[in-house]
Amino acid sequence: MAKIAIDMGHCPKSPGASGYLDELAEDRRIGREVIGILRARGHEVVDVTPGDGEAEYLTGRAQRANKAGVDLFVSIHLNAGGGTGAEVWTTAGSAARGMAPRLSAAVASCLGIRDRGHKTANFTVLAKTNAPAMLLETCFVDSEADRDAYNASTPAKIAEAICAALVGGGAAPAPNQPTAPTGAIDTVIEVQHWLNVEYGAGIAEDDQPGRASKRACVRAAQKACGATVDGDFAAKSGKAWGGVSRGDAGEKVACVQAMLLLRGYPVGKCGVDRSFGADTEAAWRAFQRDHCRAVDGICGVNDSQVLFTW
């Protein structure tokens, strides 16, 4: 029998998406059913969801799973941004990438909605978990069609489909031509999805780099550097920022990469990967040539304010 970590996405302090459905409430309804089914079938389940009084701490979820030595990690979410359907995310090299299309197809079939298939990204809960890890987007909270399909089903039926895909015990359908994995967060719509999943931004995933998306990226950058999170990257945020340059890695680098993409400067085939490599440096130097006083390859105190103010 397997040891499986279940992560019910978000928490009251960062409640996720809302619309016709409430992501936080439905994540938990589905997740509790999944946990019950898996335990009834003899599997050991580790619930890594933060308590209601805890902050949204994505790394902590992965750390709980790692400490428990789980065999599989599944994070349950609902999507937003104007689309429709179910999809499953893994990292590009994850051992779960073979299971991901099956899980997406199972949930889509259960609800009778579009199967958006398997996609890849380095979301924190995926990248930081040692075991094969998947993030399920069950349906879209802002789609009337998905809402109707969801309400016509039950969390228990959805959980049965999830468990059938994970461990058997039910008929999980074959994938229905899933979307090919992108392998990177390298488009505006993927940046928008990353901001929604990682930071609970609640922005439209419309592939348009508008004010809401950029402001969400600013807030992410402020959080990454420990500044006051208010969406206004002024001098105080710049001072807290310090700087990043070639060879650095982490959330600040990811925010630089994301904002460069939102402002029309592609960061290479690896996309938003949290690593300040040659492609990111080239994009940053191009931005500096267009907007900054000097081109030195460093996103420092002053130039960070230029990047995160538009």
Secondary structure as UniProt FT lines:
FT   STRAND          3..8
FT   TURN            12..13
FT   HELIX           23..40
FT   TURN            41..42
FT   STRAND          44..47
FT   TURN            52..53
FT   HELIX           58..68
FT   STRAND          72..79
FT   STRAND          86..90
FT   TURN            92..93
FT   HELIX           95..98
FT   HELIX           100..111
FT   STRAND          115..120
FT   HELIX           124..127
FT   STRAND          133..140
FT   TURN            141..142
FT   HELIX           144..152
FT   HELIX           155..167
FT   HELIX           188..199
FT   HELIX           211..225
FT   HELIX           235..241
FT   TURN            246..247
FT   HELIX           251..262
FT   TURN            263..264
FT   TURN            269..270
FT   HELIX           278..291
FT   HELIX           301..307
//
